[in-house]
Amino acid sequence: MKGLLLYCRPGFESDCAAEIQDQAALLDCFGFVKTQSQSGYVYFECYDPSHAEILIKQLNFFRLVFARQMIAVSELVSGMDVNDRITPILAAAQSLPLGGDVWVETPEGDETKPLLTFCRKFTVPLRAALRKANKITAKEQGRKPRYHLCFLDNKTAYLGYSITYNSSPFYMGIARLKFPNAAPSRSTLKLDEAIQLFIPKEEQETRLAPGMKAVDLGACPGGWTYQLVRRGMFVAAVDNGQIAQSLMDTGQVKYYADDGFKFQPFIRNLTWLTGKNEQGKKVKYPEHTHVHWLVCDMIEKPHRVAKLMADWLEQAYCREAIFNLKLPMKRRYYAVKECLDMMTQRLGEDAFDYQVKHLYHDREEVTVHIRWKAFNK
Ligand SMILES: C[S@@+](CC[C@H](N)C(=O)[O-])C[C@H]1O[C@@H](n2cnc3c(N)ncnc32)[C@H](O)[C@@H]1O
């Protein structure tokens, strides 16, 4: 493997590039970035080719902010004969580990859009050829690396693989979700995407369960509240704006015309316990929290929101939180990093799990998920 291919939202290539250089350097893996504005991808070539395998395993995909997908790349297959692309691809696939499946993709962008139909059509013959060559197998497919062939034009494609548990489960790294007609705003798709990406499918029903209590700060008109209500939860919706009547009619929403920075949930007495985390480190954790979920989509300065979220988590007001941090115009990666560094310094890495992503449905914001580890079981 030679490097990493990262998909990102077109226009965010420099942020994705700054992030991969910074994060790879923290693992003592150095290289250089090849990128083009509006291309929808960043290629990071490692000076030491063995480092690509280290990075694909050790970089936590769910903490890379701007990468929508992370692929270890063997090579750029170029000058392909349009009548026989399979032969050079099979030759390039020799250096890949045994895989489970293949996705034929293209980075998101106006220039590559016309390639999408071809990508879908080419998948079937390529999958058959890779199976015949014993490079991919349907046996225990979900546990094996997933091949990605990413076309830049009709003769040029990056070939590589992602690790299924450390990559996006979505084709092209894009969660294509159907807008629910009953939702009061399109923002609803942001929270839905965050849930689909950050919470394993098999845990969603227990971690977002009927009867649970949630607080939505900056709730109006109610797209995020809608996602919680449709999962049977009871929501305190905090905002000075107008909440959708359809949500109030469910009887599951209590509306507070309040400032999200001052609102406090109903406080119960908490018992704090001491235990050990997965690494055997001593940690203090609450026996329960006041509410199960905090979500927050207030348009506010990111460091103010980050501080508020840290306050809620630290005082065990909630056990899990999903919130947005608005991005500045410049140096977006460093602005997000500052907020996350502040939160991890305050909360520590032992008691909390963190995830962050510039989601497909996000524009000038990123979405963060933080959770008390004590409630992992
Ligand atoms: C992007 S909108 C939220 C959209 C909502 N998540 C949805 O899905 O419909 C931001 C909201 O934050 C609210 N807001 C901004 N600052 C606030 C504050 N300090 N306290 C409460 N709400 C606030 C605004 O009134 C606005 O309704």
The ligand as an ORCA input file, in Angstrom:
! r2SCAN-3c Opt
* xyz 0 1
  C     -30.448     25.635     13.100
  S     -31.802     26.044     14.094
  C     -32.235     24.497     14.801
  C     -32.967     23.612     13.879
  C     -33.518     22.388     14.576
  N     -32.449     21.501     15.040
  C     -34.409     21.589     13.666
  O     -34.035     20.482     13.300
  O     -35.497     22.073     13.331
  C     -31.070     26.861     15.441
  C     -32.033     27.221     16.546
  O     -31.263     27.575     17.676
  C     -31.989     28.536     18.394
  N     -31.088     29.229     19.330
  C     -30.000     29.972     19.044
  N     -29.437     30.405     20.198
  C     -30.182     29.897     21.222
  C     -30.116     29.977     22.628
  N     -29.159     30.663     23.241
  N     -31.043     29.306     23.351
  C     -32.019     28.602     22.766
  N     -32.126     28.497     21.417
  C     -31.230     29.146     20.665
  C     -32.598     29.443     17.321
  O     -33.747     30.098     17.828
  C     -32.945     28.420     16.231
  O     -34.287     28.014     16.317
*
